[in-house]
């Protein structure tokens, strides 16, 4: 979960609906990729501070989503640091997760050519079923 859009919130709602129907626990997770924590040395923001701020922002968002959607469903917040393709298998093993629910933005041909998306990475490395919910097309 990287944003607070209506489309992303609908994915969270679907995940909680499934958890409610199955009597399952929810793990709301956001992997913080330290490669994006560059900071701005000229402004006095070093990479470790940028990383701390990224994690804090993700934790606030996930806690807000938990408050809005959990309705009594047991929920843990996870904000690990690392590469998605390495962190996701580790989280699955540590939590015992049996299903991943995630949204996927539409990507144009250029975006597909320059690299894989997070949802594609998760599909490759997850050893459990992954429910990918297409999000509305982004405005261009």
N, C-alpha and C positions, 0 to 999 in steps of 0.2 A: 504494500500500500504506500504509494508515494504522494498522493494528493488528497484533497478533500472535496473532490467534485461529486456531483449527484451520481454520475455513472459509477464512480468508485464506491460510493456509499451503497449503491444498489447491490454491488458484489458482496459487501459486508453483510447486508440484510439477507441475501440468499444463503451465505455461509451460516449465519445464525439460525435461519429457518431450518436448514438441514440438521444442524447440531441439535436443535430443539426436537425435531422429529426422531432423531436417533438417540437422544439422551447422551450426547457427546460433550466433551470439553472442547473449548475453542482456544487456539493459540493465535493471537493476532501478531503478525511478524512483519518486520521491515528490516531488510539487510542493508546496512550502510557500507557502501564500497569506499574504502579509504582512498582509492585512486581519485575520487572526486573532492577530497578534502584538501584542496590546494591552499586555501587561505589567501591572504593578501598581506605579504610581509611589509609592503610600504605603508599599509594602514595599521600595522602592528598585530595582525591576525595571522598566527602561525598555523601550520597544518594540524597540529594536535588540538589547538583551540577550535579550528574549523570542524574537525571531526567530532569534538565534544558537543558543539552546537548542532551539528547534523543529527547526532543521536538524541539530544534533548528535544529537538523539533519533532522527530519521529515518535518518541515516547509520548509527547503531549498529544499528537494526533491520534495515536493508537488508544491512549487512555480516554480521549474524547469519544472515539468510536465505541469503545467498551461501554462507557457511560450511556451512550445513546441507544445501543442495540442489545446489550447482553441480557437484560430482563431476567436476571437470576441465573443465567447459564454461567457455569464456572469458566473463567477466562484468564489466561496468562498473557502477559505482554512480553514479546521477545524482540530485542533490537541488537542483534549480533553485528560485528564488524568483520568484513571480509568479502570475498568474491562469491556471488550467488551460487555458482556451480560447485563450490566447495562447502559453503555454509549450509545449504539446504539439506544435503544428505546427512550431515551431522545433526541438524535440528530434528530431522525425522527420526533418527536413531535415538536421540536423547529424550524426545517427547513421546515417542510411540505413536506419532501421528499416523492415521490410517487413510486420510484424504486431504488433499490440498485444494482449496478453492481460491481462484485468482482471476483477476480481470486482465484482458488483453486489448491494448489499443490497436486500431487499424494502422498498418504501416504501408507506406507507398513503396513502389519498386526500388527507388533510390535507397530508402532506409533498409530494405531487405538486402540490397547488394553490399552495403558497407558493414554489415555485421548482424549478429543474431540478437534477438530481443531477450528480455528477462524471461518471458513466458516460454520461449523456445529452450532456453537454458534449463529451466525447471523441468520441462517435459523430458529433456535428455537425461537428467541426473536423478530424478525422483524415482524411488522404488515403490511408490504407492500411487494409487489413481490420482489424477489431476483433473479437476473440473475447471476448464477455462471458459470464462464468460466474456463474450465479445462486448467491448464497450462501444458506445456511439462513436462514429467517425469524428476525428478531431477537425476543427475548422482550420482551413488553410489560409 
